[in-house]
């Protein structure tokens, strides 16, 4: 066995309630993003470009979509004699009666995997964030400081800092410094360095603190492991990240991060970032090129192969296989794989999940005169939206509704249809 100097473990198995129906059948890490990719592709592409070739993915919640997307790992060049991706689902055995009870417990339950590879550095990261980062620089900093733990942080506005684990970091150079104080989602704080859920550990230290934590009331890195290490005077360092970071935990954040792909100077450039994806998933690789009909109009949008544009698409992102028929308008929206948008449909600030048919004359989302304002409306997968219905802004429609479940004419602003 070739011992990897770095072993990466990707936390990719959770569901996020705030994303609602988008995570009804998939974990957050498998949510489509950017017109062809998935959220986890950013973490995996970062690992690829950082030269980290031995990766484990910890998955628990409705893992099929994620497992299908990862495939063999070939999309990220992680197939070979000394490299590869391993999917580590939860398990029960004679000594362990639990599924994964939190991020720290998920790693703890796979300590045999870590011991098997015996890496010099263990990198633990979330598969839920949108960013580009060369992890090798952080690992170099971690080694130079001889740190027990180095955690990555990004600066956020003080008014939103309470949503995150936040730290006070000593100013010891351009890359960060010793963590002086750490708080997990405090009600009020003056600290603005928010955790990226990206950790470099000395493996021996991690094994020790995870074992200690097994008698705790919870099992999270931010809530339990970092505070424990601070209290026990381990060498905990903060690595400060200066680039773009998309936190897509809510529908509004997912929509806004997606919109950051558009415009004359987009904040996210997936081609420049080198984002890879599995083009075999949903047969992306075999789709025909985009077709724009004689009446089709397309402006400030990302539209992928397999789409047919016969209507109007503005400021939107369309995944493979979307058909916008003549007389339909898609504005400020994100439309997932293989949706059909029929004649006369008007969409504004909508996220529409896969395999959905929007029938003739349906009006969905914020009024057109509101442009890019008003709450985002989310339509779950495998729906047939009735002709002529009006669905207000900020609405949520559950996946796969039967015809009898739909109202005759209206779904009021902010209403949920279960």
N, C-alpha and C positions, 0 to 999 in steps of 0.2 A: 504493500500500500504506500502511495506517495502522500506524505504528510503535507497538507496545505498550510502555508504560513498564516492565511486568513480564512476563516469560515464565516459565512454570512447566514443569518437566520431572519427570514422575512415574516413579520406578523401580518397575516393576510386573511384571517378567518372570520372577522367580526361583521356583525350587521349594525348599521347606524339608524336608530329610530327616526332621526331628523330627515333622513333621505327617503323615508316612507316607502312608497310602492317601488321605487327603483331598486331597493334591496329586499323585495319580497321573495324573489327566487334566486338571489345571488348575494355574495358578500360585497361590501363596499369596494374592495380592491378589484372586483371584476366588473364594476359599472363602466359602460362604454364612455370614452372620452376622445374628443378631438377629431371626430369624423371617421375613425377607423380603429382606434386603439382602445385599451382598457387602462384604468387608473394604475394598476400594478406595473404597467409597462415602463413607467418612469423610474421606479426603483430598480427593476431588472436591467433596464438600459444603463442606468448609472453604474450598476455592478459590472456590467460588461465593459464599459469604457474605463472603469477603474482597475481592470485587470483581475477582478475577483471571480474565480471560476468554480468554486465549490459552494453551493447555495442550498439551503433548506427552506421550504415554505410551510409555515404552520397554519393550517386551515381547519376550521370547525363548522361554520354556519353554511349550510346548503352549498357544498363544495363543488358540485358537478360542473357548474359554469366555469369556475376557476381552473379546475383540473383539466377540463376540455381545452381551455385557452392555453395553458402552459404546455400541454402536449409533452414532447420529449425534452423541451428546452432548447431545441435547435435554433429557434428564432433569435435567441440571444447567445448563440455559439457555445452553449453549455452542454455539449455532448462530446465525450472523448475520454481518453484513458485517465486523465487526472482532473477532469472537470465534469460537472453535471448538476442537475436540479433534483432534489428529493422532496416529495410532498409528504409531510408528517401529519396525518390526521390524528385526532384524539383516540385514546384507547382505554380499555379497562383490563386489569389483570388481577392476580391474587393479592397484590399489595397496593393496588390503586383503584379505588371505586369511583373516581371522579372523571368527568370530562374536563377540558381546560377551563379553569376557574378565573382566568385573567392572563394578562400578557406574561407576567413573571412565572406563573404556574405552567403555562404552555411550554416555556423553555425548560423549566425544572423537570417536567415529565419526559423531556428528551435529552437528559444529561448523558445517557448512554451513547447517543448519537455524537455529542460533543467529545466525549472521552474516546470514542472510536477514532475520530480524526485527530484529536489532540493538537489543535491549532495553536499558534503563538498568540494570535489575536482573534477575539470573537466579536464580530460586528452584528448587532441586532438593530433592525430597522423596520419601520412601518411601511406597508405596501399601499398606503392610502393617500399619499400626498403628491402634489404636482410640482416638480422642481428638477433642476439639473445640478449635479454636484459630483466632483471628483473625490470619491471617498479616500483615495490613497493619500491625499494631503492631510485629511483629518487623522488617518491612521499614523502617518509620519509624525504629526504633532503629538499624538497620544504616546508614541514610543519615546519621543524626545523628552517628554515630561516625566517619563516612567510612571504614568498615571495608572491607578487601579481602574478608574472609569473616566472616560471622556464622553461627554454628552454634547450634541450639537444644539445650538439655539439660534433663533432668528428674532430680530426686533419687531415688535408689534405695537400698535397704539395703546397707550395706557388704559384707555376706556374699554378695550377688549381683552386686556391681559388676564382678567379673572377667568376666562374660558380655558386657560392653559396652565400647565405646569410652568412656573416662571422662576428665574434665578437672578441673583445679584452676582456678577462676574468681575473679578479683579482685572483691571486694565494692565495686563502684563505683556502686551505686544499686539501685533496686527491680527493674531489668530484667536485671542481670548486670554484666558487665565484661570486661576483657581476659582472654583465655585464657593462663594462666601455664604450664600443663603439660598435655600430652595423651598418653594411653596407650591403645593399642588392645588390648582384652581381656587386661590384665595378669594374671599368676598371682596377684599379691597387690598390693593398693593401699589407700590411705586415702582416695582420691578417690571421691565418691559422685554426682557429676553425670554422668549417662549420656546419650550422644548419642541424639537422636531421629531421626537420619538426615534432618535438615532443615537446608538450607544456603542462605544468601543470598550470592551472589557478585557482585563487579564482573565483568562478562563479559570484559573485556580481561584481567584477572588470571587468570580461570579458563582461558581459552584458552592463556595462557602456561604455566601450571603443568601443564595436561593434556598439552601438547606436550612439555614437559620429561620427563614421567613415562613417555613411550612406550618408553623404553629400560629401564624398571624390571622387576623380576621379577614384580610383581603390579600390579593395576589397581583399587584400591579407594580410596574417599574416606577412610575411617577409617584404613586401614593405611598409605596412601601419601601422599595429597594434604595432609591436615591436618598430619602431621609435617613434610613438606617445607616447607610454608608457615611453620610455627613456626621451623624451622631457618634459613630465609631472611629472617626478621624482617618478614614481612608483618603487617599489622594484622588479627589474628584475635580476634574477640570471641565471648563466650558469652552467649546469650539464655536466661534461666532461665524455664522453664515450670512453673506451679504447679498445673495442673489434673490431672484423671484421665488416665492413660495406660495402655492395655492392650497388652501385648507378647505376641502370640499365636504365639510361635515353636514351642511344644511343645503336644502334645495336652492336657496338664494345664492349661497357661496358656490355651489356647483355651477349654476347658471352664469354667475359673474366670472368665474375662472374660465369657463368655456368662451365667454365673450372676449376674454383677454387674448384669444387666438386671432381675433379679427382686427381690422383697422389698417391704416397705412404703416404704423410702427407697432406691431403686436408685441405684447409683453412675453408671450410664449411663442417660440419658433421651434416646432417639433422636428423639422428637418435639420436645422442648425444644431439642435440638442442631440441629434442622433437617436431619436426614439425608435426602438424596434418593437414589432408586434408579431403575433402569429397570424400570418396571412392565410393559413389554412382554416382558421376558425371562421365559421359561417361562410366558408368558401369565398373569402374576399379575393383571393388570388385569381379566381377564374371569372370574375365579373367583367362585363363589357365596359368600354370607356363611357364616360358621362355623355349623355345625349341631351342637347338643348334644342327644343322644337322651334318652329318658325315664330311662334308667339311667346316663347319662353324668354324670361328676363332674369338675370342673375347679377346681384351686386353685393360686394363686401361679404362674401360667404365662402365657407369651405364645403365642397360637395365632392363626394368620393365616387369611385367606379360603381357602375351598376345603377346609378341614378338617372332618371328621365325627368327633365324640367320642361314642362309645357306651359306652366303658369309663371308666377312671379315669386322669386325668393330673394329676400333682403336680410342682411345682417344675421345670417343663420348658419347652422352646421347640420349637414345632412349626411347620414351614414349610408353605406352601400345598400342599393336596392330600393331607395325611396323614389316613388313616382308622384310628382306634383302635376296634376292634370290641368288642362287649359281652364283659365278662369279662377283658379285657386291662388291664394296669396299666403305665403309663409314669411312672417316677420319676427325678428328677434327671438328665434326659436331653435330648439335642438331636437332633431327628429332621428330616432334610432333606426336600426336595420329594418328594411323591407316593409315600410309603411306605405299605404296608398292614400293620397290626399286628393279627394274627388273635386269635381267642378264646383265652384262657388264657395268652397271652404275658405274661411278667414282665420288665421292663427296669429297670435301676438303674445310673446312671452310665454311660450309653452315648451315643456319637455315631454316628448311622446315616446314611450317605450316600444319595444320591437313588435312586429307582426300585427300592427293595428290598422284598421280601415276607418278613415274619417269620411263619412258619407256626405253627399251633395248638400251644400248650403249650410253646413255646421259652422257656427261662430264660436271660437274658443279662445279664452284668455282675455287680456286687457283690451279695452276699446282701442282702435287704431289711433285715435287722436291723442292717446296717452303715450304713444311711442314706446319707449323702453322703460316705462314706469308701471306701477301696479304689481301686485303679487304674482309670482310665477305659478301657472297651472300645470299639473302633472297628470298625464294619462298613462295608466298602467298598461302592461303588455297584453297582447292577444285580445284587444277589444274591437268591437264594431260600434263606432259612434253613430247614433241615429242621424238621418238626414234632417236638416233644418233646426237641430237643437242649438240652444245658446248656453254655453258654459262660461261662467264668469271668471274673473281673475282670482288667483290664490286658491283655486279648487284642487281637489285630489280625487282621482278616480281609480278604484282598485282594479287589479288585473282581471281579465277574463270574465267580465260580467255577462250574465245572461240578458237577453233582450228585455225580459220583463222587469229587470232591475232599474232600467233607465227611466227618468221622468219623461213626460210627454214633450215638454217644451223648454224648460229652464232648469239650470243648476246655478243657484245664486252665488255671488262672490263669497269666497272662503268656505264654501260648503264641501263636505266630503261625501262621496258615493261609494258605499261599501258593498 
